[in-house]
């Protein structure tokens, strides 16, 4: 947000700072998909920057400048810090949207599994380092006043995900992107048990077929990735005050299911679901998930499982505890934690900032607003 003011020597200094700041933004360069491999897999590539655009739809005719800064802030969203080894995840649902699924045309992409999800802590660490490289906004050079993370900071509403995300943004403490058995990776990309529907970065076990992501899409072999991704590191942190927003993935398992005693026990237990009960209506379940489905509807209680190492740190987090984990600061206070009130407002200079809680606590990802 910007407004005009008369030119001055200070503005000239600001313009110089803005040119420096722009080097770390999309004004200088963008990141785009690179050329595809023969099977379609793409790495990322650096591309030309994008010019700043005046939003005349918001405030009338574009000002001619020079500008003064009203507020500069950093916006982060959907960090989805993920425990990819958790038994409370349902990666197997994704195969119902695969091209060879008879339900693919009706369901489309489901999104309960992403091949790179074991690297979410490292991605957020890289984002924090990029934020620290920002000297100021690209228009005026004014330094950012704060950062805001607008929901879905965690992927599965788990205590260990929450602890890691707060540590990553605060900085200065060790992050351990691992759970369960510290000696081996137990997520769906592990060698044992081998499931060819998932990406196995370490390659194909002897006597097995190549996995579908590598065979069909050309994903690479990256030996040692499943050990490297679990290595602890000290978080850099944003180096800024930051505010938090509550999201559906921060509240519910998979961003959809309200926590029940049965689901909470599954999260900290030793049985990982690998499929639904054969009697479940998969199309009805996945095509219309706007209301709260029960554990029985999901077939969790009776579907096939495989053993994993239990971990109490995977317990689901109630909203009051989620808020309390952000104290002190980050927008919340003790009263909000006690009342489980995830909406608030704050002032940044002349700007009033309002944070809304749009999570539908009854279930589903579509959201809602209470009268309050």
N, C-alpha and C positions, 0 to 999 in steps of 0.2 A: 504494500500500500504506500502510495507516494503522493506528495502535493508539491506544487510549484513554490518557489521563493526566489528573490533576487539573487543574481550572481555575486560571489564574493571570493576572497582568497581561500576561505575555508572550504568553499565548494570545489575549488580547483584541487585542494588537497584531497577532498572526498572522491573526486573523479579519479585521481591517481590510485587511491586505495581500491576503488571499484575495479579498476583495470587489473590490479593484482588479485582481488577476490574472484574475478570472473574466471581466472585460470583453473579454479577448482570446481567450476560449475558447468552446466550444459551450454553456457554461452561460448565456452572455449571448445568443448568437444562433447560428443555423445557416444554411447555404447550401443552397438547394433549387432544383430546376428551376422556372423561371418559367412563365407561361402559354405554350402553344404558338402558333406562327404558323399560318396556314392550312395549311401543308404539314408542320407538326410540329416545326420547329426551335425550340429553347427557349434563352433566355438564363438566367443564374443570378440568383436573387433572395435577399434576406435574409429570414429567417423567425425565429420564436420559438426561444428556447434550450431546452435539454434539462436536466432536473434530474440531479444526481449520483445514481448508483444504488449501493447496497451489494451486493457480490457475496457473498451468503450461501452460494452453492454452493461457494465456495472455503474458507470459514473458519467455518462455523456461523452462529449468530445475529448479526444486525447490531448493532454497538456503538452506544451512544447518544451518544458524544462527551462532551466535546470531544476533539480528536484531536491527536496529535503525528505529525510526518512521519518516516517511515523512509527514504523515498527518493522524490525527484521527478526524473523525466527526460523528455526530449522524444523521441518516436518518429516517425521518418520512414521511409517504405518505398516501394519501387518508383518511384524518381525517374525512371528511364528517360530519362536525358539522351541525346538522339538526334541523330545526324548524318543528317538526312532526305535528303541529297543523295548518300548513299553507294551505290556500285554493288554493295555486298554485301547490300543489302536486297531483299526479295522482296515488294513491295507488291502485285504482280499476283496473288498467290495469293488475296488477299481476294475477288476477283470470283467465285471458285468458291463462296463462301457468300452472294453477293448474292441477293436475292429472285427474280431472273429466271434464276438458274443452275439447270440440271437437277439439280445435286448439292446444292442448298441444304438440302433436307429431311434429307439424310443427314449433311451436314457441319456445319450451323449456322454460327455466327459463327467466323471464322478468326482475325482480329485481327492480321494483318501490316501493316495500314494504318489510320491514324487521321488524320482530316482536320487536326487541330490540332497534329500532331507537330513542326512547324517551330518551335513556341513552347516547347519543353521547358526550355531554359535560362532563359527569362523566368519560367516557372512556378516553378522551383526558387529563383530569386532572390526571387520574391514570398514563397515559403515561409520563406526565411531571414529576411526582414524581419518576417514574422509571429512567428517564434520570438524575435527580438530584442524584440518588444513584450510578451513574457511576463515579468511581474515575478516570478511564482511560481505554484505550483499553486493550483487554484481551491478546494481544501478547507482548507488550512492557511496558504497564502501563502508556504510555504517555496520558495526559489529552486531552479530545476533544477540538478542536479549535472552533467549531461552530456546529450548527444543521442546517439542511435544510429540509423544508417541500415541497415535490415535487408534488404539485398540488392537486386539489379536496379537498382543506381545508374546503370548504363549500359544501353543498349538492345541494342547489337550487338557488345560486347566489343572496341571500337576504342580505339586510343591517344588519339585526339583527344576522344572522349567521356569517357574516364577523366580526362584532364587538365582538362576543363571542369568535371566534377562535383566533383573535389577542390577546385578553385579556388572554385567556388560556395559550398561549405560552409566553407572556410577564410576566404575573404574577403580583400580588399586587393589583388587582382591583376586584370588585365584578362581578360575572357572574350570570345572571338571565336566566335560561334555560326555559323561559316561554314566551308566546305571547297570544294575544287575551284577553279573560276573565281571570283575575287573580284569580278568585274564583273557577274555575273548569277547568279540562282538556277537550279540545275539539277535540283531535285527533281521529283517527279511532278506537282506543282501548277503548274509553269512553263507559260508561254504556248507555248513551243516546246521539244519537240514537244507538241502539245495532245492530251491523252487525256481524253475526257469522263467516264471512270469516276472521276476524282479531282476534289477541290474546287480550283477556281481562284479565289482571293480577289480577283485583279485583274479578274475578269470574263471575258467570252467574246470570243475573237478574232473579227475581222470574217469573216463567212462561215461560222462554225462554229455548231454547236448548243450550247445551254447544257449545262453539265456535270450529271451525274446527282445529285450531292449538293445542288445548288441547285434543279434542276428537280423532283426527287422529294421532297426533304426540307426545302427552304427555307433552306439555308445562305446567309449573307449575302455581299454583295460588299464587300470591304474594300480599296480601292485602296492600293497601296504597301506592303502587309503583307509581301510576299516580299523587299522591300529592307529594311524596318524590322527584320524578325526576324533579319537577318544583321549588324546594327550592333553593334560592340563596346561593352562597358560594364564598369565596375569592380564586382566582386562585393562585396556587403555582408558576407556571411558570417554564420554562426550566432551568433558571439560566445560560444560555449561549447566546451569540450572535446567531441569527438565520436568515436564508435566506428563501425567499419565491419563489415559482414557480407557475405560472398561469396554471389552469386546466380547462377542459371543464365544470365541475360543478361550477366553480367559475365564468364562463362567461355566462352560459345559464341555463334556467329552466330545471331541470331534467338532466342537462348535455347534452341536445340535442336540445332544442328549443331556438333559438334566441328570445330575448325579443321584443315583439310588443306592441303597446299601449293597445290592448285588453288583452294581457296576463299580462301586468303590472297592469292594473286595477283589474284583477282577483286576483293578489297577495295581494293587499291591501284592497280588498273588503270583502263582507259579504256572498258571494255565493261560496260554495265549490263543485266542480264537484264530482259526485259519480258514473258516468257512461258516456259512449259515446252515441251520437245520434244513434238511432237504424239503421239509414241508412249508417253508416260509415263502410267501408271495413276494419275490424279489422285486418285480415290476411295481407292484402296489406300494411296497415299502420305500423304494428309492425315488419313484416318480412323484410322490406326494408326501413330503416330509415336513409339512408345515405345522403339524401338531405333535404333541409329545408321544413318541412311540415307546411302548413298554419294553422291558428287557426280553419278555417272551416274544414280542413281535419281531425283534431283531434276531431271535434264535440264539442269543448269547448263552443261555443256560444249557442248551442241548446240542449246540453245534460242535463240530470237531475242533480240537485244540492240539497244541504241542507244548512241551514243558519249557519254561524259562526260569532264570534265577529271580526269586522274588526280591522286592526292594520297597521298603516302607516309605522312601522318599518320593515315590510316585503317587502318593495319596492325592485325591482331588482336593482343591482348595475352595472353601466357601467364600462368598463375596467379602464378608467382613475381614477375613484373614488376608485376602488379596489386597484390600485397601491398606490394612495395617502394615503389610510388607513394604509399603511405599513411605512409611513414616521414618523420620520427619521429612517434611517437604513433599515435592512432587505433586502438589495440589490438594492433598488430603490432610485431614486432621483426625484426632482421636474420636471426636464426635461422629464424624462420617463413618469411621470404622465400626463404632458401636451400633450405629443406626443402619449399617449396610447401605449407605447412601453414596452412590458412585457419581453423582452429578455435582458440579460446583462452578464457581466463577472466580476470576481474578482480574486485576488491573495490571496492564503493562504500559506505563506512561499514560497517554490519553486514550488508549484503546482498552475497551472492556472485552475480556475473553470469556466465553461461556462454553463449558464442557457438558455435553449431554450423555446420559446413559441410555442407549437405545436397545439394550439387550432384552429380549423376551425371555424372562426366567422360566416360562412354562415350556420352552423348547423351540427348536427350529432356528434357522439362521436369519430369518427375514427381519426380525427386530420389531420394536414397538416403543411407544412413548407413554409413560404414565401421566396422569393429570398434573402431578406435582412437577 
